[in-house]
Amino acid sequence: MHGARAVFSVGARFLLCASGDFVKMYSVATEELVQLLRGHSDLVTGVQLAPHNRLQTFTVGYQLLALYALPSSEDSVFVIIPKSGERDTFQLVSVKLTKAAGQDMEAKELSVVLEGVDASPKCTAFGREGEYVASVKDVNLQVYFFKQKQLNRFSLRATNKKGGNNVFTCVACHPQEDCIATGHADGKIRLWRNFNHKKEYTFSTLHWHHDKVLDLAFSLEGTSLLSGGVESVLVQWHCGSDCKRDFLPRLGSAIEYVSISSDGTFYCTSHTDNRITIINSNLRFSKTIQGLIKARDVKTGLVVDPRTKALVLNGEPGHLQFYCLQSDKQLYSLDIVQQEYIHQAGLNQSDLVRVAFSAQGKWLATVEEREETDLELQLKLWFFDEETQSFKLNTRISMPHEDHITAMCFRDTDEMEDDSLMLVTTGRDCVFKVWVILEDTDPEAQQSLSWSCDFVGSYHSYQATNCCFSEDGSLLAVSFEETVTVWDSSTWDLKCTFCHPPGKIRSICFGRLTCSKYLIGATDHGFLCCWNLLSCALEWSAHLNVVVLQPDPLSEHIAAVSWLFKESSLFVFKPNEARPICIQRKFCKERIQFAAFVPRDVPETIGSEKYLWLRRSQLFFLTDTQELMTVSTKSAQERLTLSSKQLAVEESLPVTPFSLLLGKHRHQQSQGDVDLGKIVHHHHEQDSPAVKELLHTPAHVLPSASFLCPIFINSLLVSKENKSTEETPDEVEMESEEAEDDSDEENSVTEMKQEDKMPLESLGETTHRLSKSEEKELRKIRKVDYSWISVF
Amino acid sequence: MASYKPVVIPAVPKLGEKITQDTLYWRGYKTPVQIKEFGAINKIDFSPVPPYNYAVTASSRVHIYGRYSQEPIKTFSRFKDAAYCATYRDDGKLLVAGSEEGSIRLFDISGRAPLRQFDGHTKAVHVVGFLSDKYRIFSGGDDYSSSLWDIPSATEIVSYSEHSDYVRCGCASKLNGDVFITGSYDHTVKVFDARTKSSVMTIEHGHPVESVLLFPSGGLLVSAGRYVKVWDVLKGGQLLVSLKNHHKTVTCLCLNSSGQRLLSGSLDRHVKIYSTTSYKVVHSFNYATSILSLALSPEDETIIVGMTNGVLNVKHRKPEESKEKSQKKRQPAYRTYVKGRNYMPKQEDFFVSKPGRCIMRKYDKLLKSFQSSKALDAVLEPHIRLYTPEVTVAVMQELNRRGTLRSALAGRDEKQISLLLTFVTRRVIEPRFTPVLITVADMITDIYQPVVGQSALVDKQFLRLQEAIGREIDYQEELLEVLGMMDALFATLTEKRATYLEENKSNGLTKTLDQDISI
């Protein structure tokens, strides 16, 4: 959700913001996604409302770095582009627009306005009625007057006497007076006046921020100036009296952009953690638009909350976010650390590092740590309160281990009895500890349940690295560097040890269901080992550099993600056979950090035997760059209909005229597509559910045509899906975005189509490829249909 | 949107004795009154009728005390040798006492001379009592016999010679006028029925029995010797529970007025109070010397303990505190509460919501506005520093987390440094504060290193800090040594443990409560 300032539509009813390749339109009142504007094939870098036509917007992307539209110059916009031939130099150019407002425009007429500007859109601003343009770079401010064709340059010394850093970070121009506000790296804001004279310019300084000013914005009348920075405090300066200012503190994370609606009733701040806050003009917090919050560092891994099936991971600093995959919304954020977070660079603040849920989601265990000269550790156990429907802190244990906690797991027994519940933590202090619930029989005590340590185990003073309970909870496997030890969980006797030298154990897990007699371990020397617990012998081992080992809780399948030659590959196998069921080589160029199986609400019917393992749960990955990905078997349309509103589909409904019309249209289409090849045809015959749903739903319950149309069009765009991801990476990615109906860019889910791999290898590439002309034809159809919507 | 989060003050579980309803109840006694008697006090008995006088048997006398009197209001001293076990009848009018010479004397409370004298025992009679039909007396003597006497005719009805050692304790059933129980040094407790010629039940206690007690319901019998054992009479004398909380012989037993708590006094100078539902110790009292007798007045108003050195320890319950104090505080009038709150906004009104006022501590307010130095000052106020040091330390930790602790500590004058150092010296050895306060001490020494030697006061404090830390290091070393020794001991013990466990399993039927003896 970043990359550009968010823009309010006229009347402040909608908010437009750039999000990856799309522009998203949110309702200000309900914070819901209203519309997704597609068209770019690369990052959108700027969004502006067209000054004369209230309903039009300009968007730019790909190599155009910033966009400005002025009411005074009707038919031209200003963009920042890299100077041809030189790297890292950018120029501001004005582009004449052709009247035909098409989808894409090829700019023909360019006239350079300013050279050597900063690439950031924050560093250039247009003054009162477009009379001048101000741009800052490093320690230089340049102002260009259009009428006089005069360029004034002002420069500051790089550092002043007090050690302040004078580098400019952003600029804003007063809407009615000749006044420029500039933000600096040391937190100062300078207000420049009288800058049309080269020598007699003046500036005054405002100072509150202790770190970089990240964005500035003047209010509509210019009476106040808004500034935001790393402190995550929105500061409102009243221009009349210098020192008066208002604050809106604790906005969650650093403010990247500040924007103001055209009628001045709303402010909006975009934050670095992928969130937009809408604020009333009286500095009251109003709404927040957020998807998956981008944490600085996901340490907890991907955990699935058994109660809500939500994905749980680090959110805001010190918080745990519960992210619903179906609705792409944050369900809630649980404050774990419960300390005031100081937004200041270089501070060591406690953060959440480990999370574990008990089998029914009744208990939540969290570990937070803060490391400075000595380590501060806290283990917290939270109890789910049915009344308030949230987790309540039950026990807090400070310094549960003397060193970092490496892993933590609950004993997953399905019985509801509490006394079988058990938590195991492993630490780098060479021990693992078992925690159990103590029941206080005293009726006067405040809370009857609390956790305490039951057993401390160690093995030859090796560091404990991983722990895992078997499915029935009778055995506990703890890995100590190179050795896996298996303990009886009732008597805490060491049963047996496994070792596969050389290489330390990276992760371990027990097999499930029919494979519960196997224990799987991955070593950092690139071996995947499977031990038989009955014979205490190595069953098989494979040479594979496994980074993530994730068992499916509902089946016996285990997913292993390997990292080889800078590419991640996925292997799915059953422990009882050494041969993997499914291999997805090189599905991602980034290193996979974590994976999680999310159980499906309804088991899916999957035709292909290859994807049978995805029947009951879905696999999600988190990469190094915090992108969330999934493995999917379904075609795009199906996914979309699922995520869209659940419409009542009944076969017995009478055929509506609309469906007849569409049906006829579809028939024609499919006939036209016959020559596209067998596979395409085949696909059409299996009757995509999107179309089916469209036809069988009575008109009065159908959503708006603009909503249905993309689904319909996409259902016709079958040919693309037959292409593999490697061949057309950007297109597939775009398509996957459509499929997921995501609201933020980092959720770009790479689809791996059913037809992706195997048929491709067997049948060869040519059969799947469309000829250029056919592709064009399809594009044309799409364009036509879009215009048809706008008529509506 | 998030509001300011106050500093979390880490709660530490309170060590030591837990405060329960029981401890509060049993602590509610005034400081004891000590009365010196002539010899060891072998029996204290409360009159069952108001004004609840009590008879104390010591040496050759039986003294009757009023509840609040320090001097005996009446004395029976017609004994040639020691008197034993002066006991009231249910109506509080008659008193019976045994004696060393073997005779049993019956007194009228108002008179002086004995009404009756029962002769028949050949040796000392240590236990006498009334049956609940009021007209018979049972007794047990050192001649191994226990007898039943008729009061009107002063004759022996029946004599049982079933015990094989001294009979030293006994009690009568409150429900059945024919049943009484005696305990003897032959390790048995026998239940007699006056209608039969022999005992109806014999319970093997396992140790010389010093005291027996029958619950008011008659279903449970408590016997005390080395241990206190509770028996189920209705199940034919099955052992219910064995209480091994005293480490010396238990000499006396007593129930409280509600029957919910059992008290036992022992030669180990403790009185322990058990819950009769869980048979766990809920409270205990300490006394100066070994306890021989114990009595609790109706409504638990007074606890009296008699000791071997002849001291009578009387504790009276504190009067209930009146709650007038809290009522004096005037509450604001009702109209101040509803002022402006019952106004319903009309449709055209613009509603401006006022956020609820949150009350913050002073240091939180200062921390919220990033005034770290002042926040530190605020928590060094005497009442916070002395009574809630955890608050001070938590704020120091918070400042450290914010990276402003050094600047907050810097720039202080002599008095403030000395105050800080006193606090650190005193608290640095507490394990929960140690990590934070070591950082603080480090910073203080760093900051004020250049000015060492300028102030005698500060120098003295530094030396004291050094001393405290040096002492703590010595302690830790010693503790580690002890730990090492214990490890060595445990290592030798582990082999024996396996057999020990098996033993425990074999006698699993008898439920024993192995509690820490010295609770």
Contacts between the chains, C-beta under 8 A, distances in Angstrom:
chain1	res1	chain2	res2	distance
A	250	B	1	6.4
A	250	B	2	4.8
A	250	B	3	7.1
A	250	B	4	7.3
A	251	B	1	7.2
A	252	B	1	7.8
A	252	B	2	7.1
A	285	B	1	4.4
A	288	B	1	7.8
A	335	B	2	8.0
A	335	B	5	7.8
A	338	B	5	6.0
A	338	B	8	5.7
A	339	B	5	6.1
A	339	B	7	7.8
A	339	B	8	6.4
A	339	B	398	7.6
A	339	B	401	7.4
A	340	B	4	6.3
A	340	B	5	4.7
A	340	B	7	7.8
A	340	B	367	7.4
A	340	B	368	7.9
A	340	B	398	7.9
A	342	B	401	7.7
A	342	B	402	5.3
A	344	B	402	7.9
A	344	B	403	7.5
A	346	B	403	7.5
A	347	B	401	7.4
A	347	B	402	6.8
A	347	B	403	5.5
A	348	B	401	7.5
A	349	B	401	6.4
A	350	B	401	7.6
A	370	B	401	7.2
A	372	B	400	7.8
A	373	B	439	7.1
A	374	B	435	6.0
A	376	B	435	7.8
A	396	B	10	7.5
A	396	B	11	7.9
A	398	B	10	6.5
A	442	B	18	7.6
A	442	B	20	6.5
A	444	B	20	6.0
A	444	B	21	6.0
